[in-house]
Amino acid sequence: MVIGSITSRDVAKSPASAPRPVSDARRAGEPAPDRNTQRKRLSRREAFAGYGFLLPWMLGFFGLTAIPMVYSLYLAFTDYNLFTAPEWIGIDNFTRMLRDQTLHQSIQITLTYVLVGTPIKLAAALGVALLLNFRDKGSGFFRSAFYAPSLIGASVAIAIVWRALFRESGAVDDGLSFLGIHLGSWIANPSLVLPMMIILGVWQFGAPMVIFLAGLKQVPTELYEAASMDGAGTWRRFVNVTIPMLSPVIFFNLLLEIVHAFQIFGSAYIISNGTGGPAGMTNFYTVYLYKRGFSDLQMGYAAAMAWLLVVVVGVIAFILFKSQKSWVHYGGDNR
């Protein structure tokens, strides 16, 4: 035998010449799955995983939001007192609203609160945001300090504190009396209790302030420099640069604050002890709705009031979205 020669036995033992294993599918005579089939299987698995993650949200949405809303719409056309079966009465609850003078007063009070309190709150938020935008030292502390009322302002504790501040011989009354202004209790005065509620709402300007501050950080400094080179002063730069660049943020805050203002309930209910007084001046729409539904057990009428509020807020939101084309300026728009 020659050294280095390869025999047939060596070739048979070589791994390269060993036969490859055949898949079970080919042994059974079935064709191997193509790439499209594998992709479909993978996409189905991904879809199942996505729906699995969405399942908790979907259960919450349908169980706590969608189904209760549909049921409340049904109750709006019924006479229901929480203890007996609902009785269908058609549109009687809605026609009753036309004759309800207390409802008309609550609508007037709520609209006053929205139309007066919302602009003042946004103006305060924008003013403080402008001040913080030009301050680096200690800005984190001031942002937190101004934002804190938005976190605790709607709590029961703050409503109780506010009630103590504005009562007769309270801190506000004593401070004004020291200056020679004698107003007495704001809570018992029908002409002062609504301004007090507006002040409480404006005090909670921290959330829109933070959003305004974030928007101010995105305004390019080159625009201010160009405006200064053109001779624009501080006010002209604010009107011609800051406001247009902040218009999307202003629109966002305006929409949110209007919706929140229509939903005022906790502070008004606590300050008035659930009565809506004095003279009904804290009987906001949601407070009156609560009283009709849970105090008077007129849940059908309360459901109709709730849907009226939904429609009104929806119409206002629709008008705002339609009007934004004329005053909201987004990046890249040719206006």
C-alpha positions in Angstrom: 0.0 0.0 0.0 1.3 3.4 -1.0 1.6 6.0 1.8 -0.9 8.9 1.3 -3.1 6.9 -1.1 -6.9 6.9 -0.3 -8.7 3.6 -0.3 -12.4 3.2 -1.0 -12.9 2.3 2.7 -11.5 5.7 3.7 -13.8 7.5 1.3 -16.8 5.7 2.8 -15.8 6.8 6.3 -15.3 10.4 5.3 -17.8 12.9 6.9 -18.2 14.8 3.7 -19.3 11.8 1.9 -21.8 10.8 4.6 -25.5 11.1 3.5 -27.3 14.1 5.0 -30.4 13.6 7.2 -33.7 14.1 5.4 -36.4 16.0 7.2 -39.5 14.3 8.5 -41.6 16.3 6.0 -39.6 15.0 3.1 -39.7 11.4 4.5 -43.5 11.7 4.5 -43.5 13.0 1.0 -44.7 16.5 2.0 -43.1 19.7 0.5 -41.1 22.0 2.7 -42.9 25.2 3.8 -42.0 28.1 1.7 -41.0 31.6 2.9 -44.5 33.1 2.5 -46.0 30.5 4.8 -43.3 31.1 7.4 -44.0 34.8 7.2 -47.7 34.3 7.7 -47.1 32.2 10.8 -44.7 34.8 12.2 -47.2 37.6 11.6 -50.0 35.6 13.2 -47.8 35.1 16.3 -47.0 38.8 16.4 -50.6 39.7 16.1 -51.6 37.3 18.9 -48.9 38.8 21.1 -50.1 42.4 20.3 -53.7 41.6 21.1 -52.6 39.9 24.3 -50.9 43.1 25.4 -54.0 45.2 24.4 -56.4 42.9 26.2 -56.2 44.6 29.6 -56.8 48.0 28.0 -59.7 46.7 25.9 -61.4 45.1 28.9 -61.1 48.3 30.8 -62.3 50.4 27.9 -65.4 48.3 27.1 -66.1 47.4 30.7 -65.6 50.8 32.3 -66.1 53.3 29.5 -67.9 52.1 26.4 -70.6 49.9 27.9 -71.5 52.3 30.7 -71.7 55.2 28.3 -74.2 53.2 26.1 -76.2 52.2 29.1 -76.3 55.8 30.4 -77.6 56.9 27.0 -80.4 54.4 27.4 -81.1 55.7 30.9 -81.3 59.2 29.6 -84.7 58.2 28.0 -86.0 56.5 31.1 -87.3 57.3 34.5 -84.9 55.5 36.9 -84.4 55.8 40.6 -81.6 53.2 41.2 -84.0 50.8 42.9 -86.7 49.9 40.4 -86.4 48.9 36.8 -86.0 51.8 34.3 -89.2 53.0 32.7 -89.0 54.3 29.1 -90.3 57.9 28.9 -88.8 59.0 25.6 -87.5 62.6 25.4 -89.3 63.8 28.6 -86.0 64.2 30.4 -84.7 66.5 27.7 -87.8 68.6 27.4 -87.8 68.9 31.2 -84.4 70.7 31.0 -86.1 73.5 29.1 -88.3 74.2 32.2 -85.7 73.6 34.9 -84.7 77.1 36.2 -82.1 75.6 38.6 -80.4 73.9 35.6 -80.4 77.2 33.7 -78.7 78.9 36.7 -76.1 76.1 36.9 -75.3 76.4 33.2 -74.9 80.2 33.6 -72.5 79.8 36.5 -70.5 77.1 34.8 -70.2 79.1 31.6 -69.0 82.1 33.6 -66.4 80.0 35.3 -65.2 78.6 32.0 -65.1 81.9 30.1 -63.5 83.9 32.9 -61.3 81.4 34.7 -59.8 79.6 31.7 -58.2 82.7 30.0 -56.9 84.0 33.3 -55.4 80.6 34.1 -53.7 80.2 30.7 -52.4 83.8 30.9 -50.9 83.1 34.4 -49.4 79.9 33.2 -47.8 81.5 30.1 -46.5 84.5 32.2 -44.8 82.2 34.7 -43.4 80.0 31.9 -41.9 83.0 30.2 -40.2 84.0 33.5 -38.8 80.5 34.1 -37.6 80.2 30.5 -35.1 83.0 31.1 -33.9 81.7 34.5 -31.4 78.9 34.8 -30.5 79.1 38.5 -33.1 77.4 40.7 -35.4 76.8 37.8 -36.0 73.2 38.8 -37.2 74.3 42.3 -39.5 76.9 40.9 -41.0 74.6 38.3 -41.8 72.0 41.1 -43.2 74.7 43.4 -45.5 76.1 40.7 -46.5 72.6 39.5 -47.4 71.3 42.9 -50.9 73.0 43.1 -51.9 71.1 40.0 -51.3 67.8 41.7 -53.1 68.6 45.0 -55.5 71.4 44.0 -58.4 69.2 43.2 -58.1 67.2 46.5 -60.6 67.3 49.3 -57.9 68.6 51.7 -57.2 71.7 49.6 -60.9 72.4 49.3 -61.1 72.3 53.1 -58.1 74.6 53.5 -59.5 77.0 50.9 -62.8 77.1 52.8 -60.9 77.9 56.0 -58.9 80.6 54.3 -61.9 82.5 52.9 -64.3 82.2 55.8 -65.1 85.1 58.1 -62.1 85.9 60.3 -60.0 83.6 58.1 -56.6 84.5 56.7 -57.9 86.3 53.7 -60.5 88.3 55.6 -57.9 89.2 58.3 -55.4 90.3 55.6 -57.9 92.4 53.7 -59.2 93.9 57.0 -55.7 95.0 57.9 -55.6 96.9 54.6 -58.9 98.5 55.4 -61.0 96.2 53.1 -63.8 94.5 55.0 -65.4 91.8 52.9 -66.2 89.2 55.5 -66.8 85.6 54.5 -66.4 85.0 50.8 -68.1 81.6 51.2 -71.3 83.1 52.5 -71.3 86.0 50.0 -73.1 85.2 46.7 -71.2 87.9 44.9 -67.8 86.7 46.1 -68.0 82.9 46.2 -67.7 82.5 42.4 -64.6 84.7 42.1 -63.2 82.6 45.0 -63.8 79.5 42.9 -62.1 81.1 39.9 -59.1 82.0 42.0 -58.8 78.4 43.2 -58.9 77.3 39.6 -56.3 79.8 38.4 -54.1 78.8 41.3 -53.8 75.4 39.7 -51.9 76.7 36.6 -48.9 74.4 37.0 -49.8 71.8 34.4 -50.3 74.2 31.5 -47.3 76.1 32.7 -45.0 73.1 32.3 -46.4 72.5 28.8 -45.9 76.2 27.9 -42.3 76.0 29.2 -41.6 72.9 27.0 -43.0 74.8 24.0 -40.8 77.8 24.7 -37.7 75.7 24.8 -38.4 74.6 21.2 -38.6 78.1 19.8 -35.4 78.7 17.8 -33.3 81.6 19.1 -32.5 82.6 15.5 -36.0 83.9 15.2 -35.5 86.3 18.1 -32.2 87.4 16.8 -33.6 88.1 13.4 -36.5 90.0 14.9 -34.1 92.1 17.0 -32.0 92.9 13.9 -35.1 94.2 12.2 -35.7 96.5 15.2 -38.4 94.6 17.0 -38.7 95.3 20.7 -39.7 92.9 23.4 -43.4 93.2 22.9 -43.2 92.8 19.1 -41.0 89.7 19.5 -43.6 88.3 21.9 -46.4 89.0 19.5 -44.8 88.1 16.2 -42.5 85.3 17.3 -43.4 83.7 20.6 -47.2 83.6 20.1 -47.2 82.1 16.6 -44.6 79.5 17.5 -46.5 78.6 20.7 -49.9 78.5 18.9 -50.1 74.7 18.8 -49.3 74.6 22.5 -51.8 77.3 23.2 -54.5 75.3 21.3 -53.7 72.2 23.2 -53.8 73.9 26.6 -57.0 75.8 25.7 -58.8 72.6 24.7 -57.7 70.7 27.9 -58.5 73.5 30.3 -62.0 74.1 28.8 -62.8 70.4 29.3 -61.4 70.5 32.8 -63.3 73.6 33.7 -66.6 72.1 32.6 -65.9 69.2 34.9 -65.4 71.1 38.1 -67.0 69.2 41.0 -64.9 68.3 44.1 -63.9 71.7 45.3 -67.3 73.2 44.7 -69.0 70.3 46.5 -66.8 70.5 49.5 -66.8 74.2 49.9 -70.6 74.4 49.7 -71.1 71.3 51.8 -72.9 69.7 48.9 -75.7 72.4 48.9 -74.5 74.5 46.0 -74.9 77.7 48.1 -75.0 80.4 48.9 -77.9 81.3 46.6 -76.9 78.5 44.3 -73.7 80.3 43.2 -71.6 77.1 43.6 -74.2 74.9 42.1 -72.0 74.1 39.0 -73.4 71.8 36.3 -71.7 68.7 37.6 -72.7 69.5 41.2 -76.3 69.8 40.2 -76.0 66.6 38.1 -74.7 64.8 41.2 -77.5 66.1 43.4 -80.2 65.1 40.9 -78.7 61.6 40.4 -77.7 60.6 43.9 -79.5 62.9 46.3 -82.9 63.1 44.5 -82.5 59.6 43.0 -83.4 60.9 39.5 -80.8 58.9 37.7 -82.6 59.1 34.3 -82.6 62.9 34.4 -79.0 63.0 35.6 -78.0 60.7 32.6 -79.7 63.1 30.3 -77.8 66.0 31.8 -74.6 64.1 31.4 -75.2 63.6 27.8 -76.1 67.2 27.3 -72.7 68.1 28.8 -71.0 65.6 26.4 -72.7 67.2 23.4 -71.8 70.8 24.5 -68.1 69.9 25.1 -68.0 68.0 21.8 -69.4 71.0 19.9 -66.9 73.4 21.6 -64.0 71.0 20.7 -65.3 70.8 17.1 -65.4 74.6 16.8 -61.9 74.9 18.2 -60.5 72.3 15.8 -62.2 74.1 12.9 -61.0 77.5 14.0 -57.4 76.4 14.4 -56.8 76.7 10.7 -56.9 80.5 11.0 -54.6 80.9 14.1 -52.6 77.8 14.8 -49.4 77.6 12.9 -47.5 74.3 12.6 -44.0 73.8 11.3 -43.9 73.6 7.5 -47.2 75.3 7.0 -47.3 77.9 4.2 -49.5 80.5 5.8 
